[in-house]
Amino acid sequence: MSPTLSPADVGFFQKLKTVFVRPKTYELDDLPCEIHLMGDEIKIPHNDLPIRLHLGREKRGKTLWLYPENPLDLENVPAENNFLIFDPERYFSESSGFIRLEPGESVVLGRKNKQQQAFFHFPRTVSHRHLTVCHGGDSFVFKDLTNDSGTYIAPLGDQLEEELAASKRLSRLARIRDIFGGPIELLPNAKALDLIRQVNTILETEASRPLDDRGCPGGMVTPPEGISPLIIGDLHGQVDNLLKVLSENHFLERLESGELYVVLLGDAVHSEIDGCLEEMEDSMLMMDLIFKLKVRFPHQIFYLRGNHDSFSSEVWKCNIPQGVVWEQQIRKKRGAAYKEEMDKMYEQLPCVVCSDQFVACHAAPPKAHVTQELLINTYRYPGLVKEIIWNRLRRPNYPAGYTKTDVMRFRKGVGVAPETPFIVAHNPLSRDVSVWMDVGEIKDHHIVFSGLVHQVSVFSPIKGKLVPLIYTTEPLIDLVNRL
């Protein structure tokens, strides 16, 4: 006689069974109109086609799309088999969050993840841990973690939205080309000199910087109220990375409509790619593009000074004196007058952004108590400036670095709440990823690096919460110049 199982036992043995039973496998084209998973799993080869996921009850759940992340120039750039998970109600019409899945990665979707909740606003019919999505390279394994509302999965055969998204990105790239005034290439010397002089005139009267005791815009930016930030880390000559960011997520539309401002955390120059450390043309082109943006959006583009924003002999990388080489190349290609304007520009750059939403600088908080008044009058304190643009997080091999106490003291000194995000660049902790959260076990202290060749990260608020957004890089300069 078989033993009688209680409902709890049945539930336990059903869960145990799913561990050992291989998931049912479908071909994407053979999927029924919709599959309803309830506590079980399936495997679906994706064939680079999008999939619709509906978490929770049919009428009161949440619909997400699992979509291939294809480069714009598919003829010349092969797809990397990455997929994005996003909310289609927002993704195609406004700045929104998303999750990237690369081959071999997995994610658990549900209300328990605070960042997902900020991105997707899951209703209560979505469980805290609702669905596991595993990217197996050529297929996905979906495992529903609920036994009541379940998950609905269906193919998305219509590619019109993907074509619309690509069309919007091409349109943005065309507008960037218009802002630049033609192909994205080095400006002629006379135009470059005129452009940097316009930038220096703007910096002399920049309204979002409280005046120092000389009557000049000080070392601290207080951004415009009522609009959202886009925070970009070190770019190190990767012009394609800046083009990528500006062509994504409705950032350019919001910049043009006055809803967005951009904070560049310094070090836009000096390549970090092996074999290219002495090549400076990309750095010149990067500054040409940033200067064009500054002239077009004078009250919405803010460039903070980094340690590479200098001609100093102290700026080295792998035994290459990049600061010295930078000066030599500027003089050679742009002339002495342009070099003098660059010196003037560097001296006028702010060092810190301070707002209720976040505080940011290039490298580090000072290790002594500071106030907003001191940061406004940084011209009087070169040692303070050097600390802000050069220091690093304390680690076993860097005992002089800053600590949790320094971050807490810095927030208090500038008058922001203890939980205000503090964001820096300068100190990437690896070359595999480009953003690090709660660094050094310091809550709400993040590092963003935007100069990698395979990905670029930024920070932007989604529904009021400042979150990292990570994009796969693409070669875009040639594509822009073919438009």
NUGU-91536 format. One record per residue (C-alpha): residue number from 1; residue in three letters; chain; x, y, z. Coordinates in nm, 2 decimals. Last residue first. Layout:
# residues N
{NUM,"ala","A",{X,Y,Z}} ...
# end
This chain:
# residues 483
{483,"leu","A",{2.49,5.90,-4.23}} {482,"arg","A",{2.83,5.75,-4.32}} {481,"asn","A",{3.01,5.96,-4.07}} {480,"val","A",{2.79,5.84,-3.79}} {479,"leu","A",{2.86,5.48,-3.89}} {478,"asp","A",{3.24,5.54,-3.90}} {477,"ile","A",{3.23,5.70,-3.55}} {476,"leu","A",{3.01,5.42,-3.41}} {475,"pro","A",{3.22,5.13,-3.31}} {474,"glu","A",{3.00,4.96,-3.05}} {473,"thr","A",{3.02,4.93,-2.67}} {472,"thr","A",{2.79,4.71,-2.47}} {471,"tyr","A",{2.59,4.93,-2.23}} {470,"ile","A",{2.57,4.92,-1.85}} {469,"leu","A",{2.32,5.14,-1.65}} {468,"pro","A",{2.40,5.21,-1.28}} {467,"val","A",{2.11,5.34,-1.06}} {466,"leu","A",{2.01,5.67,-0.90}} {465,"lys","A",{1.66,5.62,-0.77}} {464,"gly","A",{1.40,5.89,-0.87}} {463,"lys","A",{1.20,5.68,-1.11}} {462,"ile","A",{1.52,5.57,-1.28}} {461,"pro","A",{1.80,5.81,-1.19}} {460,"ser","A",{2.12,5.79,-1.41}} {459,"phe","A",{2.46,5.64,-1.35}} {458,"val","A",{2.69,5.54,-1.64}} {457,"ser","A",{2.87,5.23,-1.76}} {456,"val","A",{3.05,5.16,-2.08}} {455,"gln","A",{3.13,4.81,-2.21}} {454,"his","A",{3.38,4.63,-2.43}} {453,"val","A",{3.66,4.88,-2.49}} {452,"leu","A",{3.66,5.01,-2.13}} {451,"gly","A",{3.66,5.39,-2.08}} {450,"ser","A",{3.34,5.45,-1.88}} {449,"phe","A",{3.44,5.37,-1.53}} {448,"val","A",{3.19,5.41,-1.24}} {447,"ile","A",{3.28,5.38,-0.87}} {446,"his","A",{3.01,5.37,-0.60}} {445,"his","A",{2.96,5.48,-0.24}} {444,"asp","A",{2.60,5.42,-0.12}} {443,"lys","A",{2.71,5.20,0.17}} {442,"ile","A",{3.08,5.18,0.22}} {441,"glu","A",{3.18,4.81,0.22}} {440,"gly","A",{3.49,4.92,0.03}} {439,"val","A",{3.27,5.00,-0.27}} {438,"asp","A",{2.90,5.00,-0.22}} {437,"met","A",{2.85,4.94,-0.59}} {436,"trp","A",{3.11,4.88,-0.86}} {435,"val","A",{3.08,4.98,-1.22}} {434,"ser","A",{3.28,4.90,-1.53}} {433,"val","A",{3.34,4.53,-1.54}} {432,"asp","A",{3.62,4.30,-1.66}} {431,"arg","A",{3.91,4.55,-1.62}} {430,"ser","A",{3.91,4.54,-1.24}} {429,"leu","A",{3.88,4.77,-0.94}} {428,"pro","A",{3.85,5.08,-1.15}} {427,"asn","A",{4.00,5.38,-0.95}} {426,"his","A",{3.96,5.71,-1.14}} {425,"ala","A",{3.57,5.73,-1.12}} {424,"val","A",{3.38,5.87,-0.82}} {423,"ile","A",{3.02,5.86,-0.69}} {422,"phe","A",{2.89,5.94,-0.34}} {421,"pro","A",{2.52,5.85,-0.31}} {420,"thr","A",{2.34,6.04,-0.04}} {419,"glu","A",{2.27,5.81,0.26}} {418,"pro","A",{2.43,6.04,0.52}} {417,"ala","A",{2.22,6.34,0.40}} {416,"val","A",{2.40,6.63,0.24}} {415,"gly","A",{2.57,6.93,0.41}} {414,"val","A",{2.91,6.94,0.23}} {413,"gly","A",{3.10,6.86,0.56}} {412,"lys","A",{2.86,6.58,0.65}} {411,"arg","A",{2.90,6.40,0.32}} {410,"phe","A",{3.28,6.45,0.34}} {409,"arg","A",{3.29,6.32,0.70}} {408,"met","A",{3.10,6.00,0.60}} {407,"val","A",{3.33,5.94,0.30}} {406,"asp","A",{3.64,6.00,0.51}} {405,"thr","A",{3.52,5.76,0.78}} {404,"lys","A",{3.45,5.49,0.52}} {403,"thr","A",{3.82,5.51,0.41}} {402,"tyr","A",{4.05,5.70,0.18}} {401,"gly","A",{4.39,5.58,0.06}} {400,"ala","A",{4.73,5.60,0.23}} {399,"pro","A",{4.74,5.22,0.29}} {398,"tyr","A",{4.75,5.14,-0.09}} {397,"asn","A",{4.86,4.78,-0.13}} {396,"pro","A",{4.62,4.65,0.14}} {395,"arg","A",{4.35,4.88,0.01}} {394,"arg","A",{4.25,5.24,0.09}} {393,"leu","A",{4.04,5.39,-0.19}} {392,"arg","A",{4.23,5.62,-0.42}} {391,"asn","A",{4.38,5.97,-0.42}} {390,"trp","A",{4.45,6.18,-0.74}} {389,"ile","A",{4.17,6.42,-0.83}} {388,"ile","A",{4.03,6.51,-0.48}} {387,"glu","A",{4.37,6.49,-0.32}} {386,"lys","A",{4.53,6.71,-0.58}} {385,"val","A",{4.26,6.97,-0.54}} {384,"leu","A",{4.31,6.97,-0.16}} {383,"gly","A",{4.68,7.02,-0.20}} {382,"pro","A",{4.62,7.31,-0.45}} {381,"tyr","A",{4.41,7.49,-0.18}} {380,"arg","A",{4.36,7.86,-0.28}} {379,"tyr","A",{4.20,7.78,-0.62}} {378,"thr","A",{3.97,7.54,-0.43}} {377,"asn","A",{3.76,7.83,-0.31}} {376,"ile","A",{3.42,7.67,-0.38}} {375,"leu","A",{3.54,7.35,-0.21}} {374,"leu","A",{3.65,7.54,0.10}} {373,"glu","A",{3.31,7.72,0.12}} {372,"gln","A",{3.13,7.39,0.07}} {371,"thr","A",{3.30,7.26,0.38}} {370,"val","A",{3.60,7.03,0.43}} {369,"his","A",{3.72,6.81,0.72}} {368,"ala","A",{4.04,6.62,0.63}} {367,"lys","A",{4.09,6.31,0.43}} {366,"pro","A",{3.95,6.47,0.12}} {365,"pro","A",{3.69,6.26,-0.07}} {364,"ala","A",{3.84,6.07,-0.37}} {363,"ala","A",{3.88,6.04,-0.74}} {362,"his","A",{3.69,6.24,-1.00}} {361,"cys","A",{3.43,6.40,-0.79}} {360,"ala","A",{3.06,6.33,-0.71}} {359,"val","A",{2.79,6.40,-0.46}} {358,"phe","A",{2.44,6.28,-0.52}} {357,"gln","A",{2.06,6.35,-0.54}} {356,"asp","A",{2.06,6.65,-0.29}} {355,"ser","A",{2.34,6.81,-0.49}} {354,"cys","A",{2.71,6.86,-0.49}} {353,"val","A",{2.94,6.83,-0.79}} {352,"val","A",{3.31,6.85,-0.72}} {351,"cys","A",{3.63,6.96,-0.89}} {350,"pro","A",{3.54,7.25,-1.11}} {349,"leu","A",{3.74,7.34,-1.42}} {348,"gln","A",{3.88,7.69,-1.46}} {347,"glu","A",{4.25,7.60,-1.44}} {346,"tyr","A",{4.21,7.33,-1.69}} {345,"met","A",{4.04,7.57,-1.94}} {344,"lys","A",{4.32,7.82,-1.91}} {343,"asp","A",{4.59,7.56,-1.97}} {342,"met","A",{4.38,7.44,-2.27}} {341,"glu","A",{4.37,7.80,-2.40}} {340,"glu","A",{4.75,7.82,-2.37}} {339,"lys","A",{4.78,7.50,-2.57}} {338,"tyr","A",{4.55,7.64,-2.84}} {337,"ala","A",{4.78,7.95,-2.87}} {336,"ala","A",{5.09,7.73,-2.89}} {335,"gly","A",{4.97,7.53,-3.19}} {334,"arg","A",{4.71,7.26,-3.26}} {333,"lys","A",{4.89,6.96,-3.40}} {332,"lys","A",{5.25,7.01,-3.27}} {331,"arg","A",{5.16,7.20,-2.95}} {330,"ile","A",{4.88,6.96,-2.86}} {329,"gln","A",{5.10,6.67,-2.94}} {328,"gln","A",{5.38,6.79,-2.72}} {327,"glu","A",{5.15,6.87,-2.44}} {326,"trp","A",{4.98,6.53,-2.45}} {325,"val","A",{5.32,6.36,-2.46}} {324,"val","A",{5.42,6.54,-2.14}} {323,"gly","A",{5.10,6.44,-1.96}} {322,"gln","A",{5.12,6.09,-2.10}} {321,"pro","A",{5.46,6.02,-1.96}} {320,"ile","A",{5.46,5.66,-2.08}} {319,"asn","A",{5.62,5.42,-1.82}} {318,"cys","A",{5.30,5.21,-1.80}} {317,"lys","A",{5.08,5.52,-1.76}} {316,"trp","A",{5.22,5.85,-1.63}} {315,"val","A",{5.08,6.19,-1.54}} {314,"glu","A",{5.33,6.34,-1.30}} {313,"ser","A",{5.50,6.53,-1.59}} {312,"ser","A",{5.19,6.76,-1.58}} {311,"phe","A",{5.01,6.85,-1.90}} {310,"ser","A",{4.68,6.82,-1.72}} {309,"asp","A",{4.34,6.67,-1.73}} {308,"his","A",{4.48,6.33,-1.65}} {307,"asn","A",{4.43,6.38,-1.27}} {306,"gly","A",{4.06,6.46,-1.33}} {305,"arg","A",{3.88,6.79,-1.34}} {304,"leu","A",{3.51,6.79,-1.36}} {303,"tyr","A",{3.32,6.85,-1.69}} {302,"phe","A",{2.97,6.98,-1.66}} {301,"ile","A",{2.72,6.99,-1.95}} {300,"gln","A",{2.37,7.12,-1.88}} {299,"his","A",{2.40,7.50,-1.86}} {298,"pro","A",{2.62,7.55,-2.17}} {297,"phe","A",{2.42,7.30,-2.38}} {296,"arg","A",{2.54,7.37,-2.74}} {295,"val","A",{2.87,7.52,-2.63}} {294,"lys","A",{2.93,7.24,-2.38}} {293,"leu","A",{2.83,6.97,-2.64}} {292,"lys","A",{3.08,7.11,-2.89}} {291,"phe","A",{3.35,7.12,-2.62}} {290,"ile","A",{3.28,6.76,-2.54}} {289,"leu","A",{3.31,6.66,-2.91}} {288,"asp","A",{3.64,6.86,-2.96}} {287,"met","A",{3.77,6.71,-2.63}} {286,"met","A",{3.71,6.36,-2.76}} {285,"leu","A",{3.87,6.45,-3.09}} {284,"met","A",{4.18,6.57,-2.91}} {283,"ser","A",{4.19,6.25,-2.70}} {282,"asp","A",{4.14,6.04,-3.01}} {281,"glu","A",{4.44,6.22,-3.17}} {280,"met","A",{4.66,6.15,-2.87}} {279,"glu","A",{4.84,5.82,-2.94}} {278,"glu","A",{5.11,5.77,-2.68}} {277,"leu","A",{4.92,5.51,-2.48}} {276,"cys","A",{4.80,5.33,-2.79}} {275,"gly","A",{5.00,5.01,-2.78}} {274,"asp","A",{4.80,4.88,-2.48}} {273,"ile","A",{4.47,5.06,-2.45}} {272,"glu","A",{4.46,5.31,-2.17}} {271,"ser","A",{4.40,5.61,-2.40}} {270,"his","A",{4.47,5.96,-2.27}} {269,"val","A",{4.17,6.19,-2.25}} {268,"ala","A",{3.82,6.20,-2.09}} {267,"asp","A",{3.99,6.19,-1.75}} {266,"gly","A",{3.72,6.39,-1.58}} {265,"leu","A",{3.40,6.29,-1.40}} {264,"leu","A",{3.17,6.40,-1.69}} {263,"val","A",{2.84,6.53,-1.54}} {262,"val","A",{2.55,6.55,-1.79}} {261,"tyr","A",{2.23,6.74,-1.74}} {260,"leu","A",{1.88,6.63,-1.83}} {259,"glu","A",{1.52,6.76,-1.86}} {258,"gly","A",{1.62,7.07,-2.08}} {257,"ser","A",{1.44,6.93,-2.39}} {256,"glu","A",{1.77,6.88,-2.58}} {255,"leu","A",{1.92,6.69,-2.29}} {254,"arg","A",{1.60,6.48,-2.26}} {253,"glu","A",{1.61,6.39,-2.63}} {252,"leu","A",{1.98,6.31,-2.60}} {251,"phe","A",{1.93,6.08,-2.30}} {250,"his","A",{1.64,5.89,-2.47}} {249,"asn","A",{1.78,5.56,-2.35}} {248,"glu","A",{2.08,5.54,-2.59}} {247,"ser","A",{2.24,5.76,-2.85}} {246,"leu","A",{2.43,5.97,-2.60}} {245,"val","A",{2.57,5.67,-2.43}} {244,"lys","A",{2.70,5.51,-2.75}} {243,"leu","A",{2.85,5.84,-2.88}} {242,"leu","A",{3.04,5.87,-2.55}} {241,"asn","A",{3.17,5.52,-2.58}} {240,"asp","A",{3.27,5.56,-2.94}} {239,"val","A",{3.49,5.85,-2.84}} {238,"gln","A",{3.70,5.62,-2.62}} {237,"gly","A",{3.98,5.87,-2.54}} {236,"his","A",{4.01,5.79,-2.18}} {235,"leu","A",{3.63,5.79,-2.10}} {234,"asp","A",{3.66,5.82,-1.72}} {233,"gly","A",{3.31,5.82,-1.56}} {232,"ile","A",{2.98,5.94,-1.69}} {231,"ile","A",{2.70,6.07,-1.47}} {230,"leu","A",{2.36,6.15,-1.63}} {229,"pro","A",{2.17,6.38,-1.40}} {228,"ser","A",{1.80,6.46,-1.39}} {227,"ile","A",{1.62,6.80,-1.39}} {226,"gly","A",{1.43,6.99,-1.12}} {225,"glu","A",{1.72,7.19,-0.98}} {224,"pro","A",{2.02,7.29,-1.19}} {223,"pro","A",{2.34,7.15,-1.06}} {222,"thr","A",{2.55,7.30,-0.77}} {221,"val","A",{2.90,7.27,-0.91}} {220,"met","A",{3.20,7.32,-0.68}} {219,"gly","A",{3.54,7.47,-0.76}} {218,"gly","A",{3.43,7.83,-0.78}} {217,"pro","A",{3.30,8.05,-1.06}} {216,"cys","A",{3.50,8.37,-1.03}} {215,"gly","A",{3.43,8.67,-0.79}} {214,"arg","A",{3.77,8.64,-0.64}} {213,"asp","A",{3.62,8.51,-0.31}} {212,"asp","A",{3.47,8.21,-0.51}} {211,"leu","A",{3.14,8.24,-0.69}} {210,"pro","A",{2.89,7.96,-0.66}} {209,"arg","A",{2.90,7.73,-0.97}} {208,"ser","A",{2.58,7.67,-1.16}} {207,"ala","A",{2.60,8.01,-1.35}} {206,"glu","A",{2.92,7.95,-1.53}} {205,"thr","A",{3.06,8.30,-1.60}} {204,"glu","A",{3.43,8.23,-1.69}} {203,"leu","A",{3.35,7.87,-1.79}} {202,"ile","A",{3.13,8.00,-2.08}} {201,"thr","A",{3.41,8.22,-2.20}} {200,"asn","A",{3.65,7.93,-2.18}} {199,"val","A",{3.42,7.72,-2.39}} {198,"gln","A",{3.40,7.98,-2.66}} {197,"arg","A",{3.78,8.00,-2.66}} {196,"ile","A",{3.79,7.63,-2.70}} {195,"leu","A",{3.57,7.65,-3.01}} {194,"asp","A",{3.77,7.93,-3.18}} {193,"leu","A",{4.09,7.74,-3.14}} {192,"ala","A",{3.93,7.42,-3.27}} {191,"lys","A",{3.79,7.61,-3.57}} {190,"ala","A",{4.13,7.76,-3.66}} {189,"asn","A",{4.30,7.42,-3.61}} {188,"pro","A",{4.07,7.22,-3.84}} {187,"leu","A",{3.84,7.00,-3.63}} {186,"leu","A",{3.94,6.64,-3.58}} {185,"glu","A",{3.67,6.40,-3.70}} {184,"ile","A",{3.31,6.32,-3.62}} {183,"pro","A",{3.17,6.43,-3.96}} {182,"gly","A",{2.98,6.76,-3.97}} {181,"gly","A",{2.88,7.04,-3.73}} {180,"phe","A",{2.93,6.86,-3.40}} {179,"ile","A",{2.57,6.94,-3.31}} {178,"asp","A",{2.46,6.81,-3.65}} {177,"arg","A",{2.66,6.49,-3.60}} {176,"ile","A",{2.50,6.45,-3.26}} {175,"arg","A",{2.16,6.49,-3.44}} {174,"ala","A",{2.25,6.21,-3.69}} {173,"leu","A",{2.35,5.99,-3.39}} {172,"arg","A",{2.02,6.05,-3.24}} {171,"ser","A",{1.83,5.96,-3.56}} {170,"leu","A",{2.04,5.64,-3.58}} {169,"arg","A",{1.94,5.55,-3.23}} {168,"lys","A",{1.57,5.62,-3.30}} {167,"ser","A",{1.58,5.40,-3.61}} {166,"ala","A",{1.75,5.12,-3.41}} {165,"ala","A",{1.47,5.14,-3.16}} {164,"leu","A",{1.20,5.14,-3.43}} {163,"glu","A",{1.36,4.84,-3.60}} {162,"glu","A",{1.36,4.65,-3.27}} {161,"glu","A",{1.00,4.75,-3.22}} {160,"leu","A",{0.90,4.62,-3.56}} {159,"gln","A",{1.06,4.28,-3.51}} {158,"asp","A",{0.73,4.09,-3.47}} {157,"gly","A",{0.77,3.73,-3.38}} {156,"leu","A",{0.76,3.78,-3.00}} {155,"pro","A",{0.75,3.42,-2.87}} {154,"ala","A",{0.55,3.34,-2.56}} {153,"ile","A",{0.61,3.28,-2.19}} {152,"tyr","A",{0.35,3.31,-1.91}} {151,"thr","A",{0.47,3.29,-1.55}} {150,"gly","A",{0.30,3.15,-1.24}} {149,"ser","A",{0.03,3.29,-1.03}} {148,"asp","A",{0.01,3.00,-0.78}} {147,"asn","A",{0.30,2.76,-0.75}} {146,"thr","A",{0.59,3.01,-0.77}} {145,"leu","A",{0.96,2.98,-0.86}} {144,"asp","A",{0.91,2.95,-1.24}} {143,"lys","A",{1.22,2.82,-1.40}} {142,"phe","A",{1.32,2.95,-1.75}} {141,"val","A",{1.61,2.80,-1.93}} {140,"phe","A",{1.73,3.00,-2.23}} {139,"ser","A",{1.91,2.88,-2.54}} {138,"asp","A",{2.21,2.93,-2.77}} {137,"gly","A",{2.44,3.07,-2.51}} {136,"gly","A",{2.29,2.92,-2.19}} {135,"his","A",{2.12,3.24,-2.07}} {134,"cys","A",{1.95,3.14,-1.74}} {133,"val","A",{1.62,3.32,-1.64}} {132,"thr","A",{1.49,3.24,-1.29}} {131,"leu","A",{1.14,3.36,-1.22}} {130,"his","A",{0.94,3.48,-0.92}} {129,"arg","A",{1.15,3.56,-0.62}} {128,"his","A",{0.96,3.83,-0.42}} {127,"ser","A",{0.65,3.71,-0.61}} {126,"val","A",{0.47,3.92,-0.87}} {125,"thr","A",{0.10,3.97,-0.79}} {124,"arg","A",{0.22,4.25,-0.57}} {123,"pro","A",{0.28,4.47,-0.88}} {122,"phe","A",{0.64,4.49,-1.01}} {121,"his","A",{0.76,4.85,-1.06}} {120,"phe","A",{1.00,4.75,-1.35}} {119,"phe","A",{1.33,4.94,-1.31}} {118,"ala","A",{1.30,5.05,-0.94}} {117,"gln","A",{1.17,4.71,-0.85}} {116,"gln","A",{1.46,4.55,-1.04}} {115,"gln","A",{1.70,4.77,-0.84}} {114,"lys","A",{1.54,4.67,-0.51}} {113,"asn","A",{1.55,4.29,-0.58}} {112,"lys","A",{1.28,4.13,-0.36}} {111,"arg","A",{1.01,4.21,-0.61}} {110,"gly","A",{1.11,3.94,-0.85}} {109,"leu","A",{1.33,3.83,-1.14}} {108,"val","A",{1.62,3.59,-1.06}} {107,"val","A",{1.90,3.64,-1.30}} {106,"ser","A",{2.14,3.41,-1.50}} {105,"glu","A",{2.47,3.45,-1.68}} {104,"gly","A",{2.65,3.20,-1.91}} {103,"pro","A",{2.59,3.40,-2.22}} {102,"glu","A",{2.54,3.77,-2.14}} {101,"leu","A",{2.22,3.89,-1.98}} {100,"arg","A",{2.17,4.27,-1.95}} {99,"ile","A",{1.90,4.40,-1.72}} {98,"phe","A",{1.71,4.72,-1.80}} {97,"gly","A",{1.62,5.06,-1.66}} {96,"ser","A",{1.43,5.34,-1.83}} {95,"ser","A",{1.46,5.67,-2.01}} {94,"glu","A",{1.14,5.72,-2.20}} {93,"ser","A",{0.93,5.59,-2.49}} {92,"phe","A",{1.07,5.26,-2.62}} {91,"tyr","A",{1.18,5.13,-2.28}} {90,"arg","A",{0.88,5.24,-2.09}} {89,"glu","A",{0.58,5.02,-2.18}} {88,"pro","A",{0.83,4.76,-2.31}} {87,"asp","A",{0.96,4.69,-1.96}} {86,"phe","A",{1.31,4.55,-2.01}} {85,"ile","A",{1.53,4.23,-2.02}} {84,"leu","A",{1.82,4.27,-2.25}} {83,"phe","A",{2.00,3.99,-2.44}} {82,"asn","A",{2.36,3.95,-2.53}} {81,"asn","A",{2.45,3.71,-2.82}} {80,"glu","A",{2.76,3.92,-2.92}} {79,"ala","A",{2.62,4.04,-3.25}} {78,"pro","A",{2.88,4.07,-3.53}} {77,"val","A",{2.99,4.42,-3.63}} {76,"asn","A",{3.03,4.50,-4.00}} {75,"glu","A",{2.69,4.41,-4.15}} {74,"leu","A",{2.53,4.44,-3.81}} {73,"asp","A",{2.60,4.81,-3.78}} {72,"leu","A",{2.35,4.91,-3.52}} {71,"pro","A",{2.47,4.65,-3.27}} {70,"asn","A",{2.22,4.38,-3.16}} {69,"glu","A",{2.10,4.34,-2.80}} {68,"pro","A",{1.85,4.05,-2.84}} {67,"tyr","A",{1.53,4.11,-2.64}} {66,"leu","A",{1.37,3.95,-2.34}} {65,"trp","A",{1.05,4.15,-2.30}} {64,"leu","A",{0.87,4.21,-1.97}} {63,"thr","A",{0.50,4.20,-1.89}} {62,"lys","A",{0.40,4.24,-1.53}} {61,"gly","A",{0.10,4.08,-1.35}} {60,"arg","A",{-0.26,4.20,-1.29}} {59,"lys","A",{-0.45,4.09,-1.60}} {58,"glu","A",{-0.27,3.76,-1.67}} {57,"arg","A",{-0.17,3.68,-1.32}} {56,"gly","A",{0.20,3.69,-1.23}} {55,"leu","A",{0.51,3.74,-1.44}} {54,"his","A",{0.45,3.78,-1.82}} {53,"leu","A",{0.76,3.71,-2.03}} {52,"arg","A",{0.77,3.79,-2.40}} {51,"ile","A",{1.06,3.65,-2.61}} {50,"pro","A",{1.27,3.81,-2.87}} {49,"leu","A",{1.46,3.62,-3.15}} {48,"asp","A",{1.83,3.54,-3.17}} {47,"asn","A",{1.76,3.17,-3.24}} {46,"his","A",{1.62,3.15,-2.88}} {45,"pro","A",{1.66,2.78,-2.80}} {44,"ile","A",{1.39,2.73,-2.53}} {43,"lys","A",{1.44,2.52,-2.21}} {42,"ile","A",{1.14,2.48,-1.98}} {41,"glu","A",{1.08,2.50,-1.61}} {40,"asp","A",{0.83,2.41,-1.33}} {39,"gly","A",{0.66,2.59,-1.04}} {38,"met","A",{0.37,2.71,-1.25}} {37,"leu","A",{0.47,2.78,-1.61}} {36,"his","A",{0.20,2.89,-1.86}} {35,"ile","A",{0.31,2.85,-2.22}} {34,"glu","A",{0.18,3.09,-2.49}} {33,"cys","A",{0.10,3.08,-2.86}} {32,"pro","A",{0.24,2.73,-2.86}} {31,"leu","A",{0.61,2.71,-2.91}} {30,"asp","A",{0.73,2.53,-3.22}} {29,"asp","A",{0.91,2.83,-3.37}} {28,"leu","A",{1.10,2.87,-3.04}} {27,"glu","A",{1.20,2.50,-3.04}} {26,"tyr","A",{1.09,2.35,-2.72}} {25,"thr","A",{1.26,2.16,-2.44}} {24,"lys","A",{1.10,2.03,-2.12}} {23,"pro","A",{1.34,2.08,-1.83}} {22,"arg","A",{1.54,1.78,-1.72}} {21,"val","A",{1.39,1.61,-1.41}} {20,"phe","A",{1.63,1.60,-1.11}} {19,"val","A",{1.57,1.93,-0.94}} {18,"thr","A",{1.21,1.95,-1.06}} {17,"lys","A",{1.13,1.63,-0.86}} {16,"leu","A",{1.25,1.78,-0.54}} {15,"lys","A",{1.00,2.07,-0.58}} {14,"gln","A",{0.72,1.82,-0.64}} {13,"phe","A",{0.84,1.61,-0.35}} {12,"phe","A",{0.82,1.91,-0.11}} {11,"gly","A",{0.48,2.03,-0.24}} {10,"val","A",{0.34,1.68,-0.21}} {9,"asp","A",{0.48,1.65,0.14}} {8,"ala","A",{0.31,1.98,0.24}} {7,"pro","A",{-0.02,1.86,0.09}} {6,"ser","A",{0.01,1.54,0.31}} {5,"leu","A",{0.13,1.22,0.15}} {4,"thr","A",{-0.05,0.88,0.21}} {3,"pro","A",{0.19,0.59,0.18}} {2,"ser","A",{0.14,0.34,-0.10}} {1,"met","A",{0.00,0.00,0.00}} 
# end
